[in-house]
């Protein structure tokens, strides 16, 4: 993990700066400039696109990390990558034909509000194209540890563009429909720029799309992609089906707008997981291929410990200042209806963060075939729980359903890895982490409000959580890597001071 931490620093800086822009964009500009209805429409378009995502990618995005290193650099890798680019294009053409043939039936199935605002749904397909190729190029770049530029484009470029478009909309130069049009156009520009960067850094040239491998390996690649379609579709459905079901059951895009703001607040918790996964998975799969089992086991456990600390830390930062946060964002009285959405989605992100390293072990080994069983189960639980809880509790019900689904899925994955690979993610260190989290919870159960100023109260809460939780884990040495990183930073600081 030492190499992962070093490579993560630049990407982390970009991602967290992107989060800052996202916070300004979503929590201040969007809540000020556009209505909750328009926020709901905007998020609905992108969520529907992401729901279709795995069925168009057809597992190709997971193939670079698992198989690209098995091909020789140059013609072989170029041919394999050309094949990866071709497969989604064929799937996209088929989807376009289906949509054109059954357009009205599909829109009617999505609900009354979807029908009312159906003119916006024309953007689903263009956004889907952008997401697919951006994600695929990003996956290939990750195998070369070239994640900084793609992170910049995704986390900073997109948000700066949207901030600019919101400003132009605010001053009346464009309407909301045009705002979405130019935002989609910006995604196309992003893909073009990303492809130019990828082509120059990876010396890529289109070649005849072939696997150029043995019959046995070809069978394994196809099998892996097929199971990945099922696996990714399940994970994507957990993350996005709630938005579609909220709109179809409640027929109210305004509620979806409130849900989207609350969901965004909670997703801050999972940002480190995205960064670490992007860098760890290619390294881990190579170690698995090279049969370095001791290193795999150590990396698996250490990543799990670090993710537990980071996820719980961010969850507590968000939750123990949630009331103050809603008081400082524009129209906070409207969006505060999503307070408990933040809690349950945030809790789901903690579960996912703690147990997410099990995904490495399932997808990085021959146990990926278990996705054929796990993903359908996940999809069924997601659909049933969302239907039941949304009807009962509205948007909070959607968050409860997501939390239940992710917790159940995480536990099943954990026991699968434990039983099949004889690797235990959990250790005594996790008890230390929970003890420190419990101390923070007890402190905030009795902590009075100190400052009238909401910003000062948030800063105070954050300091308390940092000192007690991070300080406690350092004292208990819950994570050897965290202690080593802090000690290294301290040594450099004292050396500079001298």
Buried (B, 14 or more C-beta within 10 A) or exposed (E): BEEBBEBBEBBBEBBBBBBEBBBEBBBBBBBEBBBBBBBBBBBBBBBBBBBBBBBBBBBBBBBBBBBBBBBEEEBBBBBBBBBBBEBBEEBBEEBEEEBEEEEEEBBEEBBEBBBEBBEBBBBBBBBBBBBBBBBBBBBBBBBBBBBBBBBBBBBBBBBBBBBEBBEBBEEEEBEBEEBBBBBBEBBBEBBEEBBEBBEEEBEBEEBEBBBBBEEEBEEBBEBBBBBBBBBBBBBBBBBBBBBBBBBBBBBBBBBBBBBBBBBBBBBBBBBBBBBBBBBBBBBBBBBBBEEBEEBBBEBBBBBBBBBBBBBBBBBBBBBBBBBBBBBBBEBBEBBBBBBBBBBBBBBBBBBBBBBBBBBBBBBBBEBBBBBBEBBEBBBEBBBEBBBEBBEEBBBBBBBBBBBBBBBBBBEBBBEBBBEBBEBEBBEEBBEBBEEBBEEBEEBBEEEEEEEEEBEEBBBBBBEBBBEBBBEBBBEBEBBEBBBEBEEEEEEEEEEEEE
